[in-house]
């Protein structure tokens, strides 16, 4: 647990005990538990996994096995590209339409496996599609795939090594959706879940224990494992205050809760299996989301919490997010990326870019943005986009189509809808990336989605709202700090003194909370589960929790923001 100069604690590796069997290290115990009745073992998992290390580990303890590499049965790379392409975004350098097919669609034909006298192991993405007696899922958190693709050391799903580098565009919009759907579809029958972050020493959990643990977690508050990424504009707050990535250049993006990428640690400091948060949603959507939210959003957890750290860093790009129809028809997401910025750290002299000026010339704005992109000519974005003081604890509402960005010197808690990969940049200050290339912007996408109606004083009135009191009681209060008709979620703030207890209720819909000021709180459920939430930590409160209380830790008053689907 990290602790800053003010004595505040932040737990970077929240863990939860498994239900049932213990966590195991290595290959020997999983192989020994297969039993004589298992003739065909399917080992499924993502493309990015070090499959050679998987096979080496298996052969070390079971040298006589027969191997079937399912990757050899995928369709040709040209065929895979053709089957996953979309007419709307064909050739787009940064975006692709969200893939809606199945992993089975990428095979020409699946092999028929005839059991031998010994054990046959079918391995690779899609192994579960082959008839088998036992099923393992060998996994690697998505941050490894993103890092490998970014470094040029990995290829995309089905791509041979001799066809060039993998692309982040395919990873985010094609590979991950297809592989996630496949994993979620087989989750109920996985016999063992393996975490391959250390290839030579896998950490694993029996499938029954995984599902029993998941069933318990979706009935109690829990945290996902946070992570920070670096970017050219990144800051130092995450490193200095939370103790994250001290060896990194900066801590720009802090992923507190982003459903497509977040993981949950099951185990102890001696050994943990990191399972995808999305797997919990897939196994128990109604307990986690609530029946009404599940009906609205299916298996998508629709709210995310993350940090944008520009302390001692630079301005973010000025960008917008797709309008609902554009998001659905062009990008393939059924709902769009409404956002909010909550200023955890900021100064009056710092800036938040938000909304258009009253006197904007949209055509000139378009011309200058285009010239900056193509000719490297800088321009003054404040001729077109308004700025507001970065007042600590102010919430800024950012509906789709609204230009926005955080200035340097801020820590923004971004509370928003989950489609998180669609920042359509108008201008990025001619910034260079790590390879000294001008960072891409998306001028045409951005201007097709620009809301030109929200300008001038209406931006302040609608998007920079004053807090409205909901509850005032001895030692605690609750207020509404942000809500718009077109945004499907609302945000409250609870202020609570040390030792004071504030009653809360999920009312059948999940909630997400974060301690934005003060030492923290203790969350207690009616079922008797307690969870401490320290400064800057994010907690998921499943719909199934129902009534719970929030009690302030000793010391100064704590402030907690709470988001929920209306």
Secondary structure, 3 states (H helix, E strand, C coil): CEECCCCCEECCCCEECCCCCCCEECCHHHHHCCCCCCCEEEEEECCCCCHHHHHHHHHHHCCCCEEEEHHHHECCHHHHHHHHCCCCCCCCCCCCCCCCCCHHHHECCCCCCCCCCCCEEEECCCHHHCCCCEEEEEECCHHHHHHHHHHCCCCCCCCCHHHCCCCHHHHHHHHHHHHHHHHHHHHHHCCEEEECCCCCCCEEEEHHHHHHHHHHHCCCCECCECEEECCCCCCCHHHHCCCCCCCCCCCCEEEEECCCCCEEEEEECCEEEEEEHHHHHHHCHHHHHCHHHHHHHCCCCCEEEEEEECCCCCCCCEEECCCHHHHHHHHCCCCCCCEEEEEEECCCCCEEEEEECCCCCHHHHHHHHHHHHHHCCCCCHHHCEEEEECCCCCEEEECCCCCEEECCCCEEEEEEECCCCCCEEEECCCCECCCCCECCCCHHHHHHHCCCCCECHHHHHHHCCCCEEEEEECCEEEEEEECCCCCCEEEEEEEECECCEEEEECCCCCEEEEEEECCEEEEEECCCCEEEEEECCEEEECHHHCEEEEEECCCCCEEEEEEEEC
